[in-house]
Amino acid sequence: MLGTMRERLSAKLGNNNDNAFKLRKLFKMYDKRDEGMIHFEDFRMFTEAFGMQLDDDSLLALYYVYDPSGSGYLAYEDIVKQLLDADYYAMYSPAGVDNTQALVDAQGTERLVANLRKRINGTLDEIRAVFTSFDPEGTGVLPAKKFQAACATLGVVLSAKEQEWVRQAVSDGSDVKWVAFCDAFRE
């Protein structure tokens, strides 16, 4: 029976990626308590709203498999995991794909640091020595202009995007924490 439902759902989803998101949104609509559970009757209405009519025997069979305790509720994440192909499930599942801004920022930082590593000549100790020469007080912080001068000494003129990353990642107001900048180069 799950095979039949999978085929029907697959035909309904077709090649339209939006349908996986519609499926999730529809489930959420019937999950009145936002617990990840859907009641037997709500599940019936959900399948009908999605254009899949299931007879009582099919619904009871699903509940027998996915609600062995007889609570009357299905954990819809479990059933959708079984019904969707892996690719669609990855799009559907909130746990399947992490689209958080933090991940995007971390990936951007990795790319920028990798690009800077290619362009900056010298070892980490040599890079630290240059920044130390611009920071005679040993504060670990430089005004933005001195930071840019230290980078120029290392043979790098920061692009606008790189300057923005420095401002967001390792700046304290208008000053740059060069120690934190160097720490990003540790491998």
C-alpha positions in Angstrom: 0.0 0.0 0.0 2.9 2.4 0.7 4.2 1.6 -2.7 0.9 2.6 -4.3 0.8 5.8 -2.2 4.4 6.6 -3.2 3.6 6.2 -6.9 0.5 8.4 -6.6 2.4 11.0 -4.6 5.3 10.9 -7.0 2.9 11.4 -10.0 1.2 14.3 -8.1 4.6 15.9 -7.4 5.8 15.4 -10.9 8.8 17.6 -11.8 7.5 20.6 -9.9 9.7 21.2 -6.8 7.1 23.6 -5.4 4.8 20.7 -4.7 7.1 19.3 -2.1 6.8 22.6 -0.3 3.1 22.7 -0.8 2.9 19.3 0.8 4.8 20.5 3.8 2.7 23.6 4.1 -0.5 21.6 3.8 0.7 19.2 6.6 1.5 22.2 8.8 -2.0 23.6 8.2 -3.6 20.4 9.6 -1.1 20.2 12.5 -3.2 22.5 14.7 -0.9 22.2 17.8 2.3 22.4 15.8 3.6 19.2 17.3 4.5 17.4 14.1 1.5 15.1 14.5 -1.7 15.0 12.4 -5.0 13.4 13.5 -6.6 10.5 11.6 -9.5 12.7 10.2 -7.2 15.6 9.4 -4.9 13.2 7.5 -7.9 12.1 5.5 -8.7 15.7 4.7 -5.1 16.4 3.9 -4.9 13.6 1.4 -8.1 14.8 -0.2 -6.9 18.4 -0.4 -3.7 17.1 -2.1 -5.8 15.2 -4.6 -5.3 11.7 -3.2 -8.4 9.9 -2.2 -7.7 7.0 0.2 -10.3 4.5 1.2 -10.9 3.6 4.9 -8.8 0.4 4.6 -5.8 2.3 3.3 -6.1 4.9 6.0 -6.4 2.3 8.7 -3.4 0.4 7.3 -1.3 3.6 7.5 -2.4 4.2 11.1 -1.6 0.6 12.0 1.9 1.1 10.7 2.6 4.6 11.9 0.4 4.8 15.0 1.0 1.4 16.7 0.0 2.9 20.1 -3.4 3.8 18.7 -3.3 7.4 19.7 -5.1 8.5 16.6 -2.2 10.7 15.4 0.5 10.2 12.8 4.0 11.8 13.0 3.8 13.2 9.5 7.6 13.6 9.2 7.9 9.8 9.5 5.2 9.1 6.9 6.5 11.7 4.4 10.0 10.3 4.8 8.6 7.0 3.5 6.4 8.4 0.8 8.8 10.9 -0.8 11.9 10.1 -2.9 15.1 11.0 -1.0 15.6 14.2 -3.1 12.1 15.5 -2.5 12.3 14.6 1.2 15.5 16.6 1.5 13.6 19.6 0.1 10.6 18.9 2.3 12.3 18.1 5.6 13.4 21.0 7.7 16.3 18.8 9.0 17.3 17.8 5.4 18.7 21.0 4.3 20.2 23.7 6.4 19.5 27.1 4.8 20.3 29.2 7.8 22.1 32.5 7.3 24.8 31.3 9.7 25.7 28.4 7.3 25.7 30.8 4.3 27.9 33.2 6.2 30.3 30.5 7.3 30.6 29.2 3.7 31.2 32.8 2.5 33.9 33.2 5.1 35.6 30.0 4.1 35.7 31.1 0.5 37.1 34.6 1.4 39.7 33.2 3.7 40.7 30.6 1.1 41.0 33.3 -1.5 43.1 35.5 0.9 45.3 32.5 1.7 46.2 32.2 -1.9 47.0 35.9 -2.2 48.9 36.6 1.1 52.5 35.6 1.0 54.1 34.2 4.1 53.5 31.9 7.0 51.1 32.6 9.8 54.0 33.7 12.0 55.2 36.1 9.3 51.7 37.5 8.9 51.5 38.0 12.7 54.9 39.7 12.7 53.7 42.3 10.1 50.5 43.1 12.0 52.6 43.3 15.3 54.8 45.9 13.6 51.7 48.0 13.0 50.5 47.5 16.6 53.4 48.6 18.8 51.1 48.8 21.9 50.3 45.1 21.4 46.5 45.6 21.7 45.6 43.1 18.9 43.5 45.8 17.4 44.3 48.3 14.6 42.4 51.2 13.1 41.0 50.3 9.7 43.5 52.4 7.8 46.5 50.7 9.6 44.9 47.3 9.0 44.7 48.0 5.3 48.3 49.2 5.3 49.4 46.0 7.0 47.6 44.0 4.4 49.3 46.0 1.7 52.6 45.2 3.3 51.7 41.6 2.9 51.0 42.3 -0.8 47.2 42.3 -0.6 44.7 45.1 -1.3 41.4 44.0 0.1 38.4 44.1 -2.3 35.2 45.8 -1.1 33.7 42.4 -0.4 36.7 41.4 1.7 36.6 44.7 3.6 33.0 44.1 4.3 33.8 40.6 5.7 36.6 42.1 7.8 34.1 44.7 9.1 31.5 42.1 10.0 33.7 39.3 11.2 36.7 40.8 13.0 35.9 44.5 13.6 35.0 46.3 16.7 33.5 49.5 15.5 36.0 51.1 13.2 38.9 49.1 14.6 40.0 45.7 13.3 40.9 42.8 15.6 43.9 41.7 13.6 44.6 38.7 16.0 41.1 37.3 15.1 41.9 38.0 11.4 45.1 35.9 11.7 43.2 33.2 13.6 41.0 32.7 10.5 44.2 31.6 8.7 45.0 28.7 11.0 44.6 25.4 9.3 
